[in-house]
Structure formats: structure tokens, C-alpha cells
């Protein structure tokens, strides 16, 4: 069961998990024209190997229905900035209430001991970093940046999961996600200006996150996953090659257009 499968990360998780042909997929989509087109596309591509349920994580009955059919749950769904900045009520409903419903549905299920939940959290829970203090380690204080409502909702959701005491869970705090339309989208919505020039970033691509989930599901189902993986919190990053700063990122993106950041932004 993959939540958020219409998003950049969730769609990659679905793609790579389904490519293994080892699993049947289940997705939950809110009913709207774009998702009805997506549902038709998925059913054409995967046939009987996928089931599309129209509903909403904020409706607990929808969560119960999907949990009852699931062995693995990859919870990627979230409303992220800048939408969460403009619509905080929607962000709370999706990120916090939806997660609570999903966690409760697992806890109350007669199959609770069999279901394994992978919850995608965010390194935004650590708050801002600067180049002098780049590392964010699991166990560091969780101090979201002022006005980062997205991080607050994700932090509350993660705490709810941790305190629930489910038998099998893992929290993966995802770093910044690079995806195909990142720069184009962030130019139009202003999100790129949330990123300080001296902030250290370790990017991860949506594709890498999809491959990570595929490998997790395959190894666990085959019994080759490293012992002790479950019931822990992890950070996700792309490794040394993906490390830089906000300035490095802008420089690379503007460079694709033959420009430099200083042409567009006053330091």
C-alpha cells in the first residue's frame, strides 16, 4: 500500500516496487480529474496487479479498508511547502490527521503484527543548519524553523507513530528531494527563496528514494534485510556526491540557463 502515489516520491516508489513483479500494489487517491486519469493509466499499465481506491487518509474508514489488504505500507503522502504555507489546515489534515488515522488503523487491525509501516518523515524536523554545523543526526533535538508549518505537522505525526508502539515500523527522515520539475516549479511558487545560500544540503532524488523502498520491500520479503532494521528512525540522503549548499544548488540550476545566481538574486 503506497500513499502519495500521485506525488514525485510516491510515484517513484510505486514504479520501482511494481517493476519487481513480486508484489500487488494498492494506492489511495483523492477523487479529482487528474487522479481519475492517473487511475486509468495505472490500471492499464499494471492490470490486476494494482488496485486503486478513491478516498482520503483523513477518513479513517478509508485507512482501515486499505490496511486490511496490506502487508507493507509506504506512507509517502504529504502536503509540502509552499502549499502547506498557504493552506495550513489542509497540511494538518493530510500530514498529521491522516497519519494518525493510518497508525490507528494498523494498531486496531487483527493483523497488526503482520503489517509493516514505513513512514516518510523529513529532515526539516531538525530545523535550519548552517555551513558551520552541517550534520543532522538521529537523536539531535527536533527544532523546526520558525513558521515552517509543514515541519511541525510532520513532527507531530512522527511522534504519534513513535508513541503508539506498533509492532513493525520504520521512520525515514527524507532530505530535500530532487525531481524533474523542481526548479521550474520552485521558480513559479517562490519556494527556492526559502533556501538560505549558506545552508548545507544533502539531496536525494525521487528515483533514489523509490529504489530504496523497492530494495527494502524485496529484502524484507526474502528474509535478507539486515536484522534489527525495524523499529528505528533513519535519515535519508544521497551521500557525499549529493552534498552542497543552497548557493551550489542555485548555481547549478541557473547555470543550465547560462546564468549565475547573482543575476537574479541580490546577496
Phi, psi and omega in degrees: 000119182243118174270155179071026185288353175270354182268177185295317181280312182300324180293325178287323176299313179300313181303309186284327176293317183289331179297337181290336185060021178260349187226153166263137185259151175225128178234147178246120182237139171289141184282112174203162186307316181298321181284332176293323175294319179297318180299316179297320179296315181295319182289330175291321184284320188248350176058228184286355180280354180228145175236131178254125176247127175269126182178204185207138179298336180286352174258110186299326180299324177294321178295316180299318181298318183283321179299324182299337183256005193245143169259319176240140175234120174256106187266089182260348188294136175191151168262120189250169176297149003272355180302320181293333177289318183279333184228069184298328179296320177295320180296318178296318181298316183282311190280321182262301183299317180299318179294317178301316180298318180294315179297317179296321180298322177292313183300325183270356182284143174294346179256022185305325181287343182264334185280135179242123184252127171250112183260124179272112176259205184210145175289351174298342178295336179282341184086188185290146173240156171238174188295341178277341181224071190281334192273136172245115185248144174301128185108342174294157176302142178261104187228078182306149179297152178303136177072005178274083184293327176304310182298323179296314181296322179290323178295316179296320180295317180297317180298320179300317178296312184299323184276351182284331178075038177296153181294322186222110179211160170213139176251125178245109178278106187280134174278187180305134184257121173274129176219171192304322186256017187305305187290319179299313180297316186284342172290320185280331184258356176082002185296331181301335182278358171284342187267111178297147182294329183263010181282132176282137181228138168241101185288159168220139179277157176300324180297314180299321179294323176296318179295321178302313181294320177301311182297322179298311182296315182296311183295320180293317182293332179270354180080019181251006177290140182305130180303143178087008181293316188288158178066042176219165177251138181227157168260144175251129173211169183268000180094180187303323182298334186263011182268142177190206177231174174302321179295314179305318182294312179297321181298317180294318183290312178294330179298331177296336179259009180079021182238183175227156184304323184296341177288337187246336186228134174277124179299000000 
